[in-house]
Amino acid sequence: MLYWGAWAFMAVLFFGNSGFRQLVSRHFEVRKLRSTLSVLQSEHDRLSKEWSLIQNDPTHPEYLIRKILGYAKKDEVEYRMQKK
């Protein structure tokens, strides 16, 4: 009898109690949001460092223009090596 009572209690706890299901659902949602927050904080740190370089280092914007846009100075030859 006690065995069936325990099963009945567990069934009510899992299926009849929406509060418990919401608690479990919120637990997983919090874990997911903490993971997302960690990723966003690291990206924010990276971008803050990049912004600091752009503001404080006068050669960094030129470096970015050359690297991203592929610009070169007048009469400058760019050599590109192929990776094997």
Backbone bond lengths (Angstrom), bond angles and torsions (degrees), N, CA, C in turn:
res aa  C-N    CA-C-N  psi(-1)  N-CA   C-N-CA  omega(-1)  CA-C   N-CA-C  phi
1 M - - - 1.450 - - 1.536 110.77 -
2 L 1.312 115.11 -42.74 1.460 119.54 178.71 1.523 110.48 -63.72
3 Y 1.319 116.08 -35.97 1.467 121.98 178.68 1.524 110.25 -60.62
4 W 1.334 117.25 -47.64 1.461 121.10 -179.93 1.525 111.10 -68.79
5 G 1.300 115.66 -32.09 1.460 119.79 177.80 1.521 111.02 -65.94
6 A 1.337 116.12 -39.11 1.459 120.52 178.62 1.532 109.76 -65.87
7 W 1.328 116.39 -41.87 1.462 119.96 178.27 1.528 111.03 -64.81
8 A 1.299 116.53 -40.60 1.464 120.13 179.27 1.531 110.14 -64.59
9 F 1.331 116.22 -41.44 1.464 120.42 177.90 1.530 110.89 -61.80
10 M 1.328 116.51 -43.90 1.466 120.91 179.17 1.534 110.49 -64.01
11 A 1.324 117.51 -40.97 1.460 121.13 179.69 1.529 110.42 -63.86
12 V 1.328 116.42 -42.94 1.461 119.70 178.44 1.523 110.04 -65.64
13 L 1.325 116.22 -39.92 1.461 120.89 -178.65 1.527 111.11 -63.03
14 F 1.331 116.89 -45.48 1.461 120.41 -176.13 1.526 113.67 -81.65
15 F 1.312 117.34 -40.11 1.463 119.80 -172.25 1.526 113.97 -102.62
16 G 1.301 117.43 -27.74 1.456 119.84 -175.63 1.510 113.66 -96.51
17 N 1.301 117.02 -18.34 1.458 120.38 -174.30 1.525 109.18 -103.46
18 S 1.308 116.41 99.66 1.466 119.08 -178.85 1.524 110.88 -69.89
19 G 1.303 118.31 -24.24 1.461 121.14 177.94 1.517 111.82 -63.37
20 F 1.324 116.74 -40.99 1.463 120.87 178.93 1.529 110.35 -66.20
21 R 1.336 116.52 -41.78 1.459 119.92 178.37 1.523 110.95 -64.09
22 Q 1.318 116.36 -39.54 1.454 119.85 177.40 1.520 111.02 -65.30
23 L 1.332 116.62 -38.07 1.460 120.91 178.08 1.521 110.83 -61.27
24 V 1.314 117.19 -46.01 1.461 121.68 178.77 1.530 109.88 -64.85
25 S 1.323 116.26 -43.09 1.462 120.72 178.82 1.525 110.99 -60.93
26 R 1.313 116.89 -43.62 1.471 121.12 179.09 1.526 111.38 -66.06
27 H 1.322 116.87 -34.95 1.462 120.67 178.11 1.530 110.47 -60.41
28 F 1.328 116.74 -46.71 1.461 120.35 179.75 1.527 111.30 -69.05
29 E 1.325 116.85 -34.07 1.455 120.31 177.55 1.529 110.87 -66.05
30 V 1.333 116.78 -40.00 1.468 121.07 177.89 1.521 110.17 -63.90
31 R 1.322 117.84 -42.32 1.470 120.91 178.34 1.525 110.84 -60.97
32 K 1.319 117.21 -43.16 1.465 121.53 179.83 1.531 110.64 -65.15
33 L 1.330 116.70 -43.11 1.461 120.55 -179.36 1.529 111.64 -67.45
34 R 1.318 117.93 -36.00 1.469 120.42 176.72 1.519 110.81 -65.11
35 S 1.319 116.92 -38.95 1.459 121.00 177.15 1.524 110.16 -64.09
36 T 1.322 116.81 -44.80 1.460 121.15 178.07 1.518 110.86 -62.77
37 L 1.326 117.01 -40.53 1.460 121.31 178.84 1.520 110.87 -62.04
38 S 1.314 117.16 -40.94 1.463 121.14 179.10 1.528 111.07 -62.35
39 V 1.319 116.80 -43.46 1.461 121.09 178.74 1.527 110.39 -63.86
40 L 1.327 116.23 -43.38 1.464 119.90 -178.78 1.528 112.09 -68.21
41 Q 1.332 117.17 -34.89 1.463 119.68 177.50 1.521 111.50 -66.56
42 S 1.321 117.37 -40.51 1.460 119.34 178.42 1.527 110.83 -67.32
43 E 1.335 117.53 -37.43 1.457 120.42 176.78 1.531 110.45 -66.53
44 H 1.319 117.02 -38.76 1.465 121.03 177.48 1.525 110.55 -62.56
45 D 1.331 117.29 -43.08 1.466 120.77 178.15 1.527 110.96 -61.11
46 R 1.331 116.39 -43.89 1.459 120.81 179.64 1.525 111.33 -62.49
47 L 1.321 116.06 -45.04 1.457 120.12 -179.48 1.530 111.79 -68.87
48 S 1.324 117.34 -33.99 1.469 120.32 176.86 1.522 110.78 -63.99
49 K 1.327 116.49 -41.48 1.466 120.37 177.57 1.531 110.53 -64.59
50 E 1.325 116.56 -42.33 1.458 120.94 178.99 1.533 110.59 -62.75
51 W 1.328 116.85 -43.65 1.458 121.00 179.21 1.529 111.03 -63.78
52 S 1.322 116.37 -39.79 1.464 120.66 177.59 1.526 110.64 -61.96
53 L 1.324 116.88 -41.84 1.466 120.36 177.12 1.525 111.37 -63.00
54 I 1.319 116.51 -42.46 1.464 120.11 -179.57 1.528 110.60 -62.91
55 Q 1.326 116.93 -40.38 1.466 120.32 -178.11 1.528 113.01 -75.07
56 N 1.330 117.87 -36.42 1.466 120.79 -169.78 1.526 114.99 -101.84
57 D 1.319 118.39 -23.83 1.462 121.43 -177.13 1.531 108.48 -106.30
58 P 1.330 117.97 111.69 1.467 119.31 -176.21 1.532 113.75 -66.86
59 T 1.321 118.83 -19.18 1.464 120.27 -179.37 1.529 112.43 -89.31
60 H 1.302 117.74 -13.95 1.465 119.85 -175.58 1.537 113.01 -67.82
61 P 1.344 119.63 -43.29 1.479 117.24 176.55 1.530 112.65 -58.85
62 E 1.321 116.79 -38.86 1.473 119.67 177.50 1.524 110.54 -63.22
63 Y 1.333 116.35 -41.68 1.465 121.00 177.26 1.530 110.65 -58.78
64 L 1.337 116.68 -45.45 1.467 120.16 -179.25 1.527 111.35 -64.83
65 I 1.329 116.45 -41.17 1.469 119.86 179.27 1.528 110.16 -62.37
66 R 1.308 116.64 -42.60 1.465 119.85 179.37 1.530 111.40 -67.80
67 K 1.314 116.08 -42.82 1.464 120.12 -176.09 1.529 111.92 -71.21
68 I 1.321 117.28 -50.24 1.466 120.68 -173.16 1.524 111.80 -81.09
69 L 1.324 116.42 -45.85 1.462 119.43 -174.87 1.526 113.43 -92.20
70 G 1.336 116.73 -14.16 1.457 119.90 177.64 1.515 114.13 76.13
71 Y 1.323 117.60 23.35 1.462 120.70 179.75 1.516 110.69 -74.75
72 A 1.313 115.22 154.33 1.460 122.10 176.10 1.523 108.04 -138.21
73 K 1.324 115.94 155.97 1.466 120.02 177.79 1.528 109.52 -73.27
74 K 1.323 115.58 164.23 1.447 120.82 -179.79 1.533 109.52 -62.26
75 D 1.321 116.82 136.70 1.472 124.67 -179.10 1.526 112.70 62.65
76 E 1.311 117.55 22.06 1.465 121.39 178.10 1.524 108.09 -102.51
77 V 1.324 116.52 137.28 1.454 121.41 -179.12 1.538 107.92 -105.61
78 E 1.300 115.37 131.16 1.465 120.35 179.78 1.525 108.83 -103.70
79 Y 1.307 115.76 127.50 1.461 121.14 177.68 1.521 107.74 -106.76
80 R 1.326 114.99 132.94 1.466 120.70 177.44 1.510 108.52 -120.52
81 M 1.310 115.74 127.69 1.452 121.67 179.87 1.543 108.29 -98.26
82 Q 1.324 115.33 136.36 1.435 120.38 177.42 1.523 109.46 -85.39
83 K 1.304 115.21 139.15 1.467 120.58 177.09 1.519 108.53 -83.68
84 K 1.310 115.43 139.78 1.474 119.49 179.38 1.486 111.58 -90.66
